[in-house]
Amino acid sequence: MSNPRETYESLNLEPKPIRPHILAAATVVFGDDYYSGRRETINLSGFVQLNKWPMPGFEHRVDSKGYAEFDTELISAPEVGIKGFSYELDDRIQVLSNPFLPNTGHVRQIVPGKNFPAEFYIRRFGILETSTLRLAHRNVIDIHGVVDSVPPFKKPLTGPYLGKPRGDGPFDVVQAPNVVRGTTLPEAWYPADDENQPVGLTPTVFFAASAGPCMSMLVDPSMIMQVSLEGRIEVEVNGKTVSIDLAGDHKKAAGTEMLLFGPEKHTEGNGVLAQMARLAVVGHSPELGGRVMLRASWPRVSGGTLGQGTEDSLSRVKFPGDLHLDAEFELVTPSATLYAANPVHVSGKLKDMEATGTELSMSGADAPMVNTSDEVKARLTGVQLVMRDAFVGETAAVNI
């Protein structure tokens, strides 16, 4: 007996938008020469609004070959977008949908009559903003992925790739399920006029085809903490231990973004999972050649726990609560990016959900800092970071 043919009508989706949290990355090449510019992979996060069938104006259909699909659109609004901090620009960058162009797409069956796995597709027209720049691109960026649910939430503390590559590329990218990526890259970004039209023939930046090819994934945290940080790290360079003062302001998309997942958001039983989704703290080290930035890896997840591990919800965590993270650190320097060869355990007591005043310190083994050829260039021997001003809520603040 054959199984009945599915269509997306069986999902009983509500006729309202999806507004989930999003983790993303883009590898940006700076300057007007794609081949010689400095590459930087920037972690981004925020939230998006995805309008979809069965909202008015969006169709569900089954074609003559039995494939079901429904329409979607990524909308633009001042509070919707993704942001991160760029070492190269020493500034926040923010990516928004272009409100003058359609960011439309679909969810479509890969096997006719079977809803999942499904193809996810969006035609992306973006705007890139910094404190001083507003950029647009000329061609559409086609975003593709394979999803196994709607909304296609990524399992907490899982990475975007099938593997853990090191470096800012170029290399082949193999994304995980429920992760989407730009496929029509590289794409040049130009200064934009008031109607978001690219101006001139000289680009300012490019989005590269790897290591973060305009990638994104939806997550469903219980709480989001965007926190300014200050503190210091100790690094052994050429046999000498140096202390580097670091700071990052969450209002400039620096500092850190922490995600907390209560038991209802994961499948690991009781307890609250924690993730350092973004990190950007900047300082100066003559021994490392000048301005440096400690950041969290995009391909390697910095995950951990909050509380005792027995809580059946985030609201049951008693404060001060133990926060433990196995951080995947990267250290950007003027000459190269260095990668911690092993996770660095940092811990502290989260004073309360406001976060301010919580101290995070490194414990356990030192971490060799290696280049993409696995050559040890330094050792990370100490980390002390203090949480300062914080914005905490169930949704991320994109414009603050």
C-alpha positions as CSV (number, residue, x, y, z in Angstrom):
1,M,0.0,0.0,0.0
2,S,1.5,3.3,-1.0
3,N,1.7,6.3,1.3
4,P,-0.7,9.2,0.6
5,R,0.9,12.1,-1.3
6,E,1.7,15.0,1.0
7,T,1.3,18.7,0.3
8,Y,2.2,21.6,2.5
9,E,-1.5,22.1,3.4
10,S,-1.0,19.2,5.9
11,L,1.4,21.4,7.9
12,N,-1.5,23.7,9.0
13,L,0.7,26.7,8.9
14,E,-0.7,29.9,10.5
15,P,-1.4,32.8,8.2
16,K,1.2,35.1,9.9
17,P,4.9,35.9,9.5
18,I,7.7,33.9,10.9
19,R,10.1,36.2,12.9
20,P,13.0,34.0,14.1
21,H,16.5,34.7,15.3
22,I,19.1,34.2,12.7
23,L,22.8,33.4,12.8
24,A,24.8,34.3,9.7
25,A,28.2,34.9,8.3
26,A,29.7,36.6,5.2
27,T,33.3,36.5,4.0
28,V,34.0,40.0,2.9
29,V,36.8,41.1,0.6
30,F,37.7,44.7,1.1
31,G,38.7,47.1,-1.7
32,D,38.1,47.3,-5.4
33,D,40.2,44.2,-6.3
34,Y,38.7,40.9,-5.4
35,Y,41.9,39.0,-6.0
36,S,44.2,41.0,-3.8
37,G,41.9,42.4,-1.1
38,R,42.0,41.3,2.6
39,R,39.4,38.6,3.4
40,E,37.5,38.6,6.7
41,T,34.7,36.2,7.8
42,I,32.2,38.2,9.9
43,N,29.8,36.6,12.2
44,L,26.3,38.3,12.0
45,S,23.1,37.8,13.8
46,G,19.7,39.4,14.3
47,F,16.2,38.5,13.2
48,V,14.3,38.3,10.0
49,Q,10.7,38.4,9.0
50,L,9.6,35.8,6.5
51,N,6.2,36.2,5.0
52,K,4.7,33.1,3.5
53,W,1.7,31.2,2.4
54,P,-1.1,31.0,3.7
55,M,-0.8,34.7,4.3
56,P,-2.8,36.7,1.7
57,G,-0.9,37.1,-1.6
58,F,1.1,34.0,-1.3
59,E,0.3,30.8,-3.2
60,H,0.5,27.1,-2.6
61,R,0.5,24.9,-5.7
62,V,1.2,21.4,-7.0
63,D,2.6,21.2,-10.5
64,S,1.9,18.7,-13.2
65,K,4.7,16.4,-11.9
66,G,3.4,16.3,-8.4
67,Y,5.8,18.7,-6.7
68,A,4.2,20.9,-4.0
69,E,5.6,24.3,-3.2
70,F,4.6,27.6,-1.5
71,D,5.7,31.2,-1.8
72,T,7.8,33.1,0.7
73,E,9.2,36.7,0.9
74,L,11.9,38.1,3.1
75,I,10.6,41.6,4.1
76,S,12.4,44.8,5.0
77,A,11.7,46.8,8.1
78,P,13.9,49.1,10.3
79,E,14.0,46.6,13.2
80,V,14.7,43.5,10.9
81,G,18.2,42.6,9.8
82,I,21.5,41.1,10.8
83,K,24.6,42.8,12.2
84,G,28.2,42.0,13.2
85,F,31.6,43.7,13.8
86,S,34.3,44.0,11.3
87,Y,38.0,44.0,12.3
88,E,39.0,45.5,8.9
89,L,36.5,48.4,9.2
90,D,36.8,48.7,13.0
91,D,33.0,49.2,12.8
92,R,29.7,47.6,12.8
93,I,28.2,46.3,9.6
94,Q,24.5,45.6,9.1
95,V,22.8,43.7,6.2
96,L,19.2,44.5,5.4
97,S,16.7,43.6,2.7
98,N,16.4,46.2,0.0
99,P,12.9,47.6,0.4
100,F,12.7,48.7,-3.3
101,L,13.3,45.2,-4.7
102,P,11.5,41.8,-4.2
103,N,13.2,39.3,-1.9
104,T,10.9,36.4,-2.9
105,G,11.3,32.7,-3.0
106,H,9.7,29.3,-2.2
107,V,9.8,26.1,-0.2
108,R,9.5,23.2,-2.7
109,Q,9.4,19.4,-2.4
110,I,12.6,17.6,-3.5
111,V,10.6,14.3,-3.9
112,P,7.1,14.8,-5.3
113,G,4.5,14.0,-2.7
114,K,6.9,14.2,0.2
115,N,7.1,17.5,2.1
116,F,10.6,17.1,3.6
117,P,13.4,17.3,2.9
118,A,12.6,20.4,0.9
119,E,14.4,23.0,-1.2
120,F,14.5,26.5,0.4
121,Y,15.2,29.4,-2.1
122,I,15.2,33.2,-1.8
123,R,16.2,35.8,-4.4
124,R,18.2,38.2,-2.2
125,F,18.7,41.9,-2.8
126,G,20.5,43.4,0.2
127,I,21.8,46.7,1.6
128,L,25.0,46.8,3.6
129,E,25.4,49.6,6.1
130,T,28.2,50.8,8.3
131,S,28.6,54.0,10.3
132,T,29.8,55.8,7.2
133,L,28.8,53.6,4.2
134,R,25.7,52.4,2.5
135,L,26.3,49.9,-0.2
136,A,24.2,47.9,-2.7
137,H,24.8,45.2,-5.3
138,R,23.7,44.9,-8.9
139,N,22.9,41.2,-9.3
140,V,20.6,39.0,-7.3
141,I,22.2,36.7,-4.8
142,D,20.5,33.3,-5.0
143,I,20.1,31.7,-1.6
144,H,19.7,27.9,-1.5
145,G,19.5,25.2,1.2
146,V,17.8,22.0,2.2
147,V,15.4,22.2,5.1
148,D,13.6,19.5,7.1
149,S,10.9,21.6,8.7
150,V,9.1,24.9,8.7
151,P,10.4,27.0,10.4
152,P,13.7,25.2,9.6
153,F,15.3,25.7,13.1
154,K,18.8,24.4,13.4
155,K,19.5,22.1,16.3
156,P,21.1,24.1,19.2
157,L,24.9,24.1,19.4
158,T,25.4,22.5,15.9
159,G,27.6,24.0,13.3
160,P,26.9,25.4,9.8
161,Y,29.2,23.0,7.9
162,L,29.6,19.3,7.6
163,G,33.0,19.5,9.1
164,K,35.1,22.2,10.8
165,P,37.3,24.0,8.2
166,R,39.8,26.6,9.4
167,G,40.5,29.9,7.7
168,D,38.7,32.6,5.6
169,G,39.0,30.6,2.4
170,P,38.9,30.1,-0.4
171,F,37.8,26.5,-0.1
172,D,34.8,24.3,-0.9
173,V,31.9,24.8,1.5
174,V,29.6,21.9,2.4
175,Q,26.7,23.3,4.4
176,A,24.6,21.3,6.9
177,P,20.9,20.7,6.6
178,N,18.8,23.7,7.6
179,V,21.6,26.0,6.6
180,V,21.2,28.2,3.5
181,R,24.0,29.9,1.5
182,G,24.5,32.3,-1.4
183,T,25.3,30.4,-4.6
184,T,25.8,33.3,-7.1
185,L,29.0,34.7,-5.5
186,P,31.3,36.6,-5.6
187,E,29.2,39.7,-5.7
188,A,30.5,43.3,-5.7
189,W,28.9,46.0,-3.5
190,Y,29.0,49.6,-4.6
191,P,28.1,53.0,-3.0
192,A,24.3,53.4,-3.0
193,D,22.1,56.4,-3.7
194,D,18.9,57.3,-1.8
195,E,16.9,54.7,-3.8
196,N,19.5,52.0,-3.0
197,Q,20.8,51.9,-6.6
198,P,24.5,51.1,-6.9
199,V,26.5,54.0,-8.2
200,G,29.6,53.9,-10.4
201,L,31.9,51.1,-11.5
202,T,34.3,50.9,-8.5
203,P,33.2,48.5,-5.8
204,T,33.9,49.0,-2.1
205,V,33.7,45.4,-1.0
206,F,32.8,41.9,-2.3
207,F,31.0,39.0,-0.8
208,A,33.2,36.0,-1.4
209,A,32.1,32.5,-2.5
210,S,33.7,31.1,0.7
211,A,34.4,30.6,3.7
212,G,31.1,32.2,4.7
213,P,29.3,32.5,1.4
214,C,26.4,34.7,2.7
215,M,25.3,31.8,5.0
216,S,22.5,31.8,7.5
217,M,20.5,29.5,9.8
218,L,17.5,30.0,12.0
219,V,17.7,29.2,15.7
220,D,15.1,29.3,18.4
221,P,16.7,30.5,21.7
222,S,14.7,31.1,24.9
223,M,16.7,34.2,25.6
224,I,19.2,36.4,23.8
225,M,21.9,38.5,25.6
226,Q,23.8,41.2,23.7
227,V,26.5,42.3,26.1
228,S,29.4,44.8,26.1
229,L,32.7,43.3,27.3
230,E,36.0,44.5,28.6
231,G,38.9,42.7,30.0
232,R,42.2,41.2,28.9
233,I,43.9,38.1,27.5
234,E,47.4,36.8,28.0
235,V,49.3,35.5,25.0
236,E,52.7,34.0,24.8
237,V,54.5,35.3,21.8
238,N,58.1,34.3,21.0
239,G,58.6,33.0,24.5
240,K,57.3,36.2,26.1
241,T,53.9,36.5,27.9
242,V,52.1,39.7,27.1
243,S,48.8,41.1,28.4
244,I,46.4,42.7,26.0
245,D,43.5,44.9,27.1
246,L,40.3,44.3,25.1
247,A,36.9,45.9,24.8
248,G,33.8,45.7,22.7
249,D,30.5,47.7,22.7
250,H,27.3,45.7,21.9
251,K,25.8,48.9,20.5
252,K,28.4,48.6,17.8
253,A,27.7,44.9,17.3
254,A,30.9,44.1,19.2
255,G,31.1,42.6,22.7
256,T,29.2,39.3,22.7
257,E,25.9,37.7,21.9
258,M,24.9,34.8,24.1
259,L,22.0,32.5,23.4
260,L,20.3,30.5,26.1
261,F,18.2,27.4,25.1
262,G,15.8,26.0,27.7
263,P,14.9,22.3,27.7
264,E,11.9,22.9,25.5
265,K,14.3,24.2,22.8
266,H,16.6,21.3,22.6
267,T,16.5,17.5,22.8
268,E,19.2,16.9,25.4
269,G,16.9,16.4,28.4
270,N,16.9,18.9,31.3
271,G,19.2,21.8,31.7
272,V,19.9,25.1,29.9
273,L,22.3,25.1,26.9
274,A,24.4,28.3,26.2
275,Q,26.1,29.5,23.0
276,M,28.5,32.3,22.4
277,A,27.1,33.2,19.0
278,R,29.2,36.3,18.4
279,L,32.3,37.7,20.0
280,A,34.4,40.8,19.0
281,V,36.7,42.5,21.5
282,V,39.5,44.7,20.2
283,G,42.8,45.8,21.7
284,H,46.4,46.7,20.8
285,S,49.5,44.5,21.0
286,P,52.9,45.7,19.6
287,E,54.2,42.1,19.9
288,L,51.4,40.9,17.5
289,G,51.9,43.9,15.1
290,G,49.2,46.3,16.3
291,R,45.4,46.2,16.6
292,V,44.1,42.7,17.4
293,M,40.6,41.3,17.8
294,L,39.4,38.2,19.7
295,R,36.4,36.6,17.9
296,A,34.3,33.5,18.1
297,S,34.7,31.0,15.2
298,W,31.9,30.7,12.7
299,P,32.3,27.0,11.7
300,R,33.2,25.8,15.2
301,V,30.4,26.4,17.8
302,S,31.3,27.9,21.2
303,G,28.8,26.0,23.3
304,G,28.2,25.2,27.0
305,T,25.6,25.3,29.8
306,L,24.0,27.6,32.4
307,G,22.9,26.4,35.8
308,Q,23.1,23.0,37.5
309,G,21.9,21.0,34.5
310,T,18.7,19.7,36.2
311,E,16.4,22.6,35.4
312,D,13.2,21.9,33.5
313,S,13.1,25.5,32.2
314,L,15.2,28.6,32.0
315,S,13.0,30.2,34.7
316,R,14.2,27.5,37.2
317,V,17.9,28.6,37.0
318,K,19.0,29.9,40.4
319,F,21.2,33.0,40.3
320,P,24.1,33.4,40.5
321,G,24.2,30.5,38.1
322,D,27.3,28.7,36.7
323,L,28.0,29.6,33.1
324,H,30.4,27.3,31.3
325,L,31.5,27.6,27.7
326,D,34.0,25.8,25.5
327,A,35.0,28.7,23.4
328,E,36.4,28.4,19.9
329,F,38.5,31.5,19.8
330,E,40.2,33.1,16.9
331,L,42.7,36.0,17.2
332,V,42.8,38.5,14.3
333,T,46.1,40.4,13.9
334,P,47.3,42.8,11.2
335,S,49.3,40.0,9.5
336,A,47.2,36.9,9.9
337,T,44.3,35.3,11.8
338,L,45.3,32.7,14.4
339,Y,43.1,29.9,15.5
340,A,42.9,28.2,18.9
341,A,43.9,24.6,18.3
342,N,41.6,23.3,21.0
343,P,38.4,24.7,22.7
344,V,39.2,27.1,25.6
345,H,37.1,26.6,28.7
346,V,35.8,29.8,30.1
347,S,33.4,30.0,33.1
348,G,31.8,32.4,35.6
349,K,28.8,33.0,37.6
350,L,26.0,34.8,35.8
351,K,24.7,37.2,38.4
352,D,21.2,37.5,37.0
353,M,19.5,37.7,33.6
354,E,20.7,41.4,33.3
355,A,24.2,39.9,33.0
356,T,26.1,43.1,34.0
357,G,29.0,42.4,36.3
358,T,29.5,38.8,35.4
359,E,33.1,37.8,35.0
360,L,34.3,35.0,32.6
361,S,37.7,33.5,33.1
362,M,39.8,30.9,31.3
363,S,40.5,27.6,33.2
364,G,42.3,24.5,32.1
365,A,44.9,24.0,29.5
366,D,46.5,26.7,27.4
367,A,45.6,26.8,23.7
368,P,48.2,26.9,20.9
369,M,47.3,29.6,18.4
370,V,47.9,28.3,14.9
371,N,47.7,29.5,11.3
372,T,45.9,27.7,8.5
373,S,49.0,25.6,8.0
374,D,48.8,24.4,11.7
375,E,52.0,26.3,12.6
376,V,52.0,27.4,16.2
377,K,52.5,31.2,16.2
378,A,51.5,32.0,19.8
379,R,49.8,30.5,22.9
380,L,46.6,31.8,24.6
381,T,47.4,31.4,28.3
382,G,44.7,33.5,30.0
383,V,41.3,35.1,29.4
384,Q,39.4,37.5,31.7
385,L,36.3,39.2,30.4
386,V,33.7,41.2,32.4
387,M,30.1,41.8,31.1
388,R,29.1,45.5,31.1
389,D,26.1,47.1,29.5
390,A,23.6,44.5,28.3
391,F,20.4,44.2,26.2
392,V,18.5,41.0,27.2
393,G,15.3,39.8,25.6
394,E,13.5,37.1,23.7
395,T,14.2,38.9,20.4
396,A,17.5,40.5,19.3
397,A,17.9,44.3,19.1
398,V,19.1,45.2,15.6
399,N,19.0,49.0,15.8
400,I,20.1,50.3,19.1
